[in-house]
C-alpha cells in the first residue's frame, strides 16, 4: 500500500499514519500563488502573475487509541514538518504546517485485569479526529 500519510517527528523518526486514515479520508487540493498584481483589469482581462503552487491535504482518522491520536497531534503541532503524502501525481514529500487539529472521544471504558481479582483496571479510550488540513509551506 502506498504511503497515504507519514510525518517526520521532532525527534527525527517517521510516523506512518496510513493505517489510521478513513476510507475516502484523504483529500488533496492545489492552489496557485500569484503575485500582488494578479487580478482583473478594468476591461475585465485577467492578468496572471503565477509565482508557484502549494498543496493542501485533508485527512480524517478512523477511531484510534488516545496514544495514536496524541502522537499525531504532537507531530502536527510542530511549527513546520516534513510529510510523505499521496498526491494526484504520485507519492510526494514536502514541508507542511497544521494550524488546527480536533478530536472527539468516541468511547472510554474500564477493563478488569485478566486474573479477575478486580485489583487492577485499565481504561480504553478511542478517539476520532475531525477532518484536518496540512498546508504546504
C-alpha positions as CSV (number, residue, x, y, z in Angstrom):
1,X,0.0,0.0,0.0
2,X,1.3,3.5,-0.8
3,X,2.1,5.9,2.0
4,X,-1.0,8.0,2.4
5,X,0.5,9.9,5.3
6,X,3.9,9.7,7.0
7,X,5.1,12.6,9.2
8,X,8.7,13.3,10.4
9,X,8.5,13.8,14.2
10,X,10.6,16.4,16.0
11,X,12.9,13.6,17.2
12,X,13.6,12.6,13.6
13,X,11.5,9.5,13.5
14,X,9.0,8.8,10.7
15,X,5.4,8.0,11.9
16,X,3.2,6.2,9.5
17,X,-0.5,7.2,9.9
18,X,-1.7,5.4,6.7
19,X,-3.5,2.6,8.6
20,X,-5.4,5.3,10.6
21,X,-6.9,7.1,7.6
22,X,-10.6,6.5,6.9
23,X,-11.8,5.1,3.5
24,X,-12.2,8.3,1.4
25,X,-10.5,10.1,4.3
26,X,-7.6,11.6,2.3
27,X,-8.1,14.6,0.1
28,X,-5.8,16.8,-2.0
29,X,-6.0,20.3,-3.4
30,X,-3.6,22.5,-5.5
31,X,-3.7,26.3,-5.1
32,X,-1.8,28.8,-7.3
33,X,0.2,31.5,-5.6
34,X,0.1,34.7,-7.7
35,X,2.0,38.0,-7.3
36,X,0.3,41.1,-6.0
37,X,-0.5,42.5,-9.5
38,X,-2.7,39.5,-10.4
39,X,-6.3,40.1,-11.0
40,X,-8.8,41.6,-13.4
41,X,-8.1,44.8,-15.2
42,X,-10.8,47.5,-15.8
43,X,-11.6,46.0,-19.2
44,X,-12.1,42.6,-17.5
45,X,-9.0,40.9,-18.8
46,X,-7.3,38.5,-16.4
47,X,-3.7,39.3,-15.5
48,X,-1.9,36.4,-14.0
49,X,1.4,36.5,-12.2
50,X,1.8,32.9,-11.1
51,X,4.7,32.6,-8.7
52,X,4.2,29.0,-7.7
53,X,1.8,26.4,-6.2
54,X,1.0,24.9,-2.8
55,X,-0.8,21.8,-1.8
56,X,-3.4,21.4,0.9
57,X,-4.0,17.8,2.1
58,X,-7.1,17.0,4.2
59,X,-7.4,13.8,6.4
60,X,-9.9,12.1,8.6
61,X,-8.9,9.3,11.0
62,X,-10.6,6.1,11.9
63,X,-11.2,5.5,15.6
64,X,-7.9,5.1,17.2
65,X,-6.2,4.9,20.7
66,X,-5.5,8.0,22.7
67,X,-1.8,7.3,22.3
68,X,-2.0,7.3,18.5
69,X,-4.1,10.5,18.4
70,X,-1.8,12.2,20.8
71,X,1.3,11.2,18.8
72,X,-0.4,12.7,15.6
73,X,-1.2,15.9,17.5
74,X,2.4,16.2,18.6
75,X,3.6,15.7,15.1
76,X,1.1,18.2,13.6
77,X,1.8,20.9,16.3
78,X,5.4,21.4,15.1
79,X,5.9,24.8,13.5
80,X,6.5,23.0,10.2
81,X,7.1,19.3,9.5
82,X,8.1,17.0,6.6
83,X,5.4,14.7,5.3
84,X,5.2,12.0,2.7
85,X,1.7,12.0,1.2
86,X,-0.4,10.6,-1.6
87,X,-0.8,13.2,-4.3
88,X,-2.7,13.1,-7.6
89,X,0.7,12.9,-9.3
90,X,2.1,10.2,-7.1
91,X,3.7,9.9,-3.8
92,X,5.4,13.2,-2.7
93,X,7.3,14.6,0.2
94,X,7.1,18.3,1.2
95,X,7.1,20.7,4.1
96,X,3.8,21.5,5.8
97,X,2.1,23.2,8.7
98,X,-1.1,22.4,10.5
99,X,-2.8,25.2,12.5
100,X,-5.8,23.2,13.8
101,X,-6.4,19.6,15.0
102,X,-9.6,18.5,16.7
103,X,-10.5,15.0,18.0
104,X,-13.6,13.6,19.7
105,X,-13.6,10.9,22.4
106,X,-15.8,8.2,21.0
107,X,-15.8,5.7,23.8
108,X,-14.0,5.1,27.1
109,X,-14.4,2.1,29.3
110,X,-12.6,0.2,32.1
111,X,-11.1,-3.2,31.5
112,X,-10.5,-5.5,34.5
113,X,-7.3,-7.4,34.8
114,X,-7.2,-10.9,33.3
115,X,-6.8,-12.5,36.8
116,X,-10.3,-11.3,37.6
117,X,-9.5,-10.3,41.1
118,X,-10.7,-6.8,40.5
119,X,-7.5,-5.3,41.9
120,X,-6.4,-3.5,38.7
121,X,-8.2,-2.0,35.8
122,X,-7.1,-0.2,32.7
123,X,-9.1,2.4,30.7
124,X,-9.5,2.1,27.0
125,X,-10.2,5.3,25.1
126,X,-11.0,5.5,21.4
127,X,-10.7,8.8,19.6
128,X,-11.7,10.1,16.2
129,X,-10.4,13.2,14.5
130,X,-12.4,15.9,12.8
131,X,-11.1,16.4,9.2
132,X,-7.8,18.4,9.5
133,X,-5.7,20.2,6.9
134,X,-2.0,20.2,6.3
135,X,-0.9,23.3,4.2
136,X,2.3,23.3,2.2
137,X,4.9,25.9,3.3
